[in-house]
Amino acid sequence: MPGGGKPVSPTVELTKHRITVLLVDDQAIIGEAVRRMLMTEEDIDFHYCQDATMAIKMAEGISPTVILQDLVMPEIDGLMLVRYFRANKSTREVPLIVLSGKEEPGTKAEAFAVGANDYLVKLPDKLEVIARIRHHSQGYINLLERNEAFKALLESQKQLEVRNRFIRETFGRYLSDDVVDNILENPEGLRLGGEKRMATIMMTDLRGFTAISERLAAEDVVRVINNYLEVMIDIIIKYQGTIDEFIGDAILVLFGAPIMREDDAARAVACAIEMQMAMEAVNQRNRGAGYPDVAQGIGINTGEVVVGNIGSEKRSKYGVVGRNVNLTSRIESYTIGGQTLISESTLRACGPILRIDDHTQVMPKGVKEPITIYEIGGIGGEHNLFLPEKAPMEMIELRRPLTIRYTMLNEKDTQEAAHKGFFRKLAPEGAEIAGETAVGRLTNIKITLHDEEDFEITTDLYAKVTRNVSAEPAVFVVVFTSIPPEAQSFFSYRYNF
């Protein structure tokens, strides 16, 4: 995510306060004299109150920045009025200058004791009056601005807390904590744009789930997916992966964005191994709800990608793009259920701590030269996670081969017409096929199965070629990636699978 500075402090718009004078004096001649003194000062507003009993109400209406008050008035004792001003919430802090007809130290001391800020013998010199008004008003205005700034900051913090809580509660369901924290701590990161960096990308998929979903009600499909995601998300978060996207039953995960760590590749592989181990728990839940078992394939690749905010100002997402993302998807497409395949770059990044169960060369779409991918069965070091060693597939030889027709698939689309073939050997999880056309290793095929009497059993048996036995005649071994109920029932009835 772009940017790396500290959070931007909220900008506080302060109210511009004018100097506002309230004169309280029962003598109109004094009021007029002070008015004339101040009339040339463009930044000073003058208000006069002749009735002392109305003084506080008038002050509440005009919000003075300084009060000039006579000490001798007919309606009320001047010192008592000072006490009233200090007791009133709206005038408690307003600077108050008492006006007296003569210099009396005792009266002056008493005025200060009850809350006056200054003392003037009337009528004072114009320059002195203006200077004292400006001095006391500026101090009070500074106090008002500090208080307003503090209140605005508290309100801003309150709004920020509400905003942050909303982001966490809303987006925390879909994004990793790293991404949410990055959004909260770095407002610059909300801008559109990206940066290049090394990252490890993981793509997971439920193998054969498309065929399974076609046999389930829509709400059951969602329950199966959510059951799977609920378990896997916790594991991904444990290994500090960033969930970039859910694509149906697939998950795209980043290790190294937005936070880069030295062990991104190793954590990605450890995460994948633990996710494969957790599939038994997923399928126990499925069986308990009456749903079929599912199997997961995982592809991992390490390389340079572009990460950042993608989209428009109206709608954007934190994501990743680049050829290495596409390559990860290609690697994942070669998997069968329970298999984790990684690129050579991920292998190098992890070092010698990986258990390599198999490797093969492939030529993914969009790649100019063949690449080697590795099947990983475990990771040592601090993670120390290992899947059980895979036992060889034990197949029975069929006395009467089963007739099939098989179609090679390219990204789930039919590539060419169906070819005739036979199941020569069979196991619960796969078969050996003799066909009229050879099929490359890791190719997905769709099979139409017939029984010994050539009665059609199913048209929706899916498999992946795992080994080529011979080219002439074409003989190859497949692992079933999706077995429909009718085929499962047939295998169970005829062969006790």
N, C-alpha and C positions, 0 to 999 in steps of 0.2 A: 504494500500500500504506500503511495507516495507520501513524502513528508516525514519528518522525524522530530519536530519541535514539541515544545510543551503545549498543553492546552491553552487556547486563547482566552484571556480573562474577559468577562462580559463588559461591554461599554456602558457606562452609567451616564444618562442625560440629566444634568443638573438644571434645576429651575433657576432662571435668571431673576434675582431679587433686586428690586429698586429700593433705594433709601426712602422709607416712609415714616414721616413724623406725625405724632399725635400730640397736640398741645391741649391740656386741660387747665382752663383758667376762667374764673367767672368775670374777669374784666375784658370787655371786647377790645379795649384800646391795646391791651397786651397782645391779644390774638392778632390784631391788624399789624402791630409792630413786627411780630415774628414773621408774619406772612410776607411783609415787605423785605425782611432780611433774606428770605429764602427764595423769593420769586425769580431771581436771576439764575438760580442753580437748576439746570435742566434735568439733573439726575435725582432730584429730591422732590417727593410728593408731600404736600403739607395738608394736614387735616386739623380742624379746630373744634373743640367741644367746650361749650360754656357751662353746660349742666353736668356737674360732677356725678350725679346719680345715673347719667346715661353713658358715662365714660367707658365702663367695662364693655357694655353692649356694642358701643361704637368700635372699640378696639378689636373685638371679635370679628367685626365685619370688614375692617381694613387691614388687619395683621400688620401693625406698625413694627418698624425695626428699632425705634427709639420713642420713648414717651417723655414729654416735658410736662411737669405737673406742679401747679402752685400748691403751697403749703397752707394758705389761708383762704378758705372758701366758706360761703354761708351755709350750704346744705350739709356739709360733712367735714369732719376734721381731716386735714391733709395727710397726717401720718396714718390715720385709719384707712384712707383711700390707697395709700401705698401698700398697706397690709392686704387690702382687697385685691389689688393687682397681683400681688405675690401669691395669693391663695387661689387665684383663677388659673386654670390649666393653660388657657390660650395666651396669657400674658406673664406667666410665671418667670420665664427666662428673658423677657424683653428688657433691654437696658432702660433704666428709669432715672431721669435727671430732675431733681426737685428744684423749684424756683422759690426763692424767699426774698422778702423786701429788705432784709439786712443780714449782715454776717453775725450769726449767733453760734458759737462753738457747741453749746449744749444741744440746741435744736439740730445742728448739723450731725452731731454724733448719734442722736436718737433716730434721725432719718436714715443714716447708714445702718443702724442696728435693725430697723424693720425691713430693710431690703433695698434702699435707694443705691444707685450706682455712682451718682455724682451730685454735686450741689453748686448752684449758681445763684448769685445775687442779681435780681432783675432790675433793670434790663441790662444784660451784659453787652459787650462789644460784638458787633456782627461777625467779625472774623473768628472770635472765640466760640460763639454759638455754633457756627458752621463747622469749625474744627472738631468740637466735642460731639456734635451730631454724627459727623462722618466717622470719628474714632469708634464710638459705641456701636453705631450701625454696622460697620464693617466686621467688628468682632461677632456681633449677633448673626450676621449673614453667613460668616464662616461656620458658626455653630449649626445653622440651618442646613448648610450644604453638606457638612459632615454627617449630620443625622439622616439627611435624604440619601446620601451615598450609601450609608450603612444599611438603611431599609431596602434600598434598591438591590444591594448586594445580597441581603438575606432573601429577598424575593427571587432574585436570579438563581441563587443556590437552590431554593425550593423548587423552582421550575426545572432546573437542571436535574435535580434528584428525580422529579416526576418523569422527565424525558428519559433519563437513564434507566429508570425502572421499567418504563414502557418498552424501551429498546430491548432490555434483557428479557422481559417476559414475552415479548412478541418474537424477536429474532433469535433469542436463545434456543428456541425450539428447532431452528433450522440451521443455525451457524454454530461453529465451535466457539468456545469461550475466548480463544485467541483473537478471532475475528471481531467478536462483540467488544472485547476490551480495546482492540485497536480503534474501532469506530468511536468508542466513548472517550478515549484518551487523546485521540489525534483527529480533530475536526478536519484537518487538511486531507485526511485519508478518505473523506467522503467525496472528494472531487473525482471526476472522471479521469481516467488515465491509467497507465500501467508502467511496470518496470521489468526488465529481464533479470532472471535469477536462476540458479540451479535449484531444482526441486525433484523430489521423488513422487511420482504419480501412481496411485492405485485405482484400478477399475475392478469392481466385483459384479457378478451376475449370477442369477439362479439359472443353471443350465437346464434347458428344456422346459422352462416355465411357461413359455408362450403356448406350447401344446397343452400343458396342464390347465392354464387359465381358460382355454377354450371349452373345457369340460366343466368348469365351475361357474356358479352364479357370480355376478359382479361383486356383491358384498363379500362373498367368500374369498374371491381373489384379493380384495383389499385386506381382509383379515390375515391371509397367509403372508402377504407382503409386510404388513405391519408387525406381525409376529417375528418375522425375520429381521426387520429393521430395528425393532426394539432391543434385540440382543446385540446386534452388530454395532449400533451407535454407541452403546456403553463401552465396547471394546475399543472402538476408534478414538473416543475421547480419552480413554485410559492411556493410549499411546500418543496423545497430543496430535492427532490427525485433524486436518481441517476438512469438513464435509463440504465439498463445493456444490454438489448437486445430487439429487435423487432422480434417476431416469427410469421410471417404472420400477422394476425389481433390481435395477443396477444402482451402484453407488460410486461416485467419483470423489476420491479423497486425495488431499495434498499433504505432503510432509515437506516442510521448508517454506511455507507461505501461510500467513504473513510473517511468521517467526521462523528464522533459519536456525538450525541446530546442527552440530557436527555429526550426529548419529541419525539424521533423517532417514537414510536408506535402511539402516539396520532396524530402526523402529517400525518402518513400513513392513518389512518382512516379518518381524515378530508379531506385529498386529495381524498380518495375513494368516500366520500359523495359528494364532489363538482364535481367529475367526473360524478357521476350518475345524478346530477342535470343538467350537461351540455349536456346530451344526447338529450334533446329536441332541443337544438341549432344544434346539429349534424344532427338530423333527419329533421329539417327545411331545412337545406342545401340539404340533400338527396332528399326531395320532390321537391325542386326547380329545381333539375337536373334530375328529373324523376326516381330516384332510390328508392328502398324500405326502410322502416324504419329498423333500427337495434337496438338491445338491448345489454347491456353490463353486464357481470357478473364479480365480483371481489372477489378474495380470498386473505386473509392477515394472515400471521403467523410470530411469533417472536421466535427467538432461535439462537443458536450458528451456525455459518457458517464459511467457509474458503473463504476469499476474497483476491484478488491480481491479478497479471498478469499471465494469463494462456496461454499456447501454446508453441511455439518454438522461437528461436532467429530470424527466418525469419518472423514469423507471430504470433502475440499474441493479447490478449484483456484483458481489466480489467473486471473481472467477479467474480461470486460467485458460490460455489459448496457446497454440503452437503445435508444430509437427510432432513433438514428443508426447503430447496428449493423444494425438491420433495414433501414434505408434503403440501407446499403452493399450488403447482399445483393440488394436489388431492383435497384440499379444494375448490379451484376455480372450479373444475369440477362438484361440487355439486350445483353450482349456477344456477339460472334461470335469464333471462334478468331483469335488474334493481335491482338485489340482491347483497348485500355485505356480505360475510361470513368471520368470523374471528375465530382464534383458541383461546383456553382458555388462552394461554400464552400472546397473544395480549390483551385479555380482562383484565388480571391482570396488564399488563404494563400500560394500559390506566386509570384504576381506575373507579370510579363511574360516570364518565361524559358521558358514552355511553347510548344511548337509544337502548335497546335490544327488538327487535320485535318478535323473536322466537329463539328456540334452539333445537338441536337434537343430538343424538348420532350416530356416523358413525364409520365404520371400514375400513379406507382407506387401499389400497394395501401397504404392507411393514410395517404396524404398528401392533404390537403384541396385544395391548389392544384397545378397543373402545375409541374414543375421542369425546368430546362435541364441536360442532361448533355453533356459534351464528350469527344470522342475525341482522345486525346493521342498524337502521333507522336514526341515527343522533349522533352528538357529541356536548356536551355543553362546558363549560369553555370558554376560549378565542376564540375558533373557532365558536361555536354557529351555527352549520349547521344541519338542520333537513329536511329529506325527508317527503313528505305528508304521513299521516297515510294510510296504505293500506286498502281499502274497501274490504269486503268479495266478492268473485267471485259470481255473481248472474247468476245462470244457469236456463235455461228453461227445463222442463221435456218434452221429446220427446214422442209424441203419438205413433210413430212408430220408435223404436230404429234403429240406423244405424249400419249395419254390418261392423266390422273391423277385421283386423288381425294385431297383434302387436308382435314385436320382441324386446327382451331386448338387449341393447347395452352395450358393455364394451369398453370404450375409443374409441367409434365410429366404433368398429368392431362387427359383429354379434356374439352373444354368443350362441344362440341355434335356433331351428326352430321357425316359426311363430305360435302364439296361436290365437284362435278365440275369439272374444269378441263383445261387443256392446257399442255404445254410448247411455247411458240412459238419461243423462242430458248434456246440451251444453251451452257454453258461448262463446263470441268472443275470449276469451283468454285461454279457456280450456274446459275440459269435465269430466263427471263421467263415468267410464268404469266398466262394468260387464264382467269379463273374465273367461276363464277356468283355468287360472293359476295366482296365486297371484304374485305381483311385489313389491319389497321392496321400501321404501321411498327413494327419490332422484335418483332412477334408470332412466336412459335415455331409451326411447323406440322409435322405428320407426313404424309408423302406415300406413297400407294400408286401405283406406276409400272407402266404397261403399254407394250408395244411397239406398232409400227404395225399389227400383226395383232390387237391387243387381248389379247395374252398377258401375264399378270401376271409382272412381273420381280421386284418386291419390295414388301413392305408396310412397310418400316422405313427409308425415306429421310427424314431430318430436315433442316429448313431454318429460316432466320429471314428475315423480310421486311425488306429494307434500303431499298426505295424503292417508292413508289406512282407508277405511270405515269399511270393514269387511274382514275376511279371508275365511270364508265359508258361503255363496259363496264369491268368490274373487271380491271385489268391491273397487275401488281406484279412486282418483281424480288426474288429470294431468293438467299441464300448458303447452300450446303449446310453443315450442321453435323455431320452424320454420314452417310457413304456406305457402305452395306453392300457386301461383296465382290461380290455378284451384280449390283448396280447398277454398280459400278466396272467389272466385266467387260463388261457390256452397253455402257457408254459407250465403253470402249476398243475393242471389236469394231466397233461401228457408226460411231463418230465419231473414232476414233484419239485419244481423250483419254488 
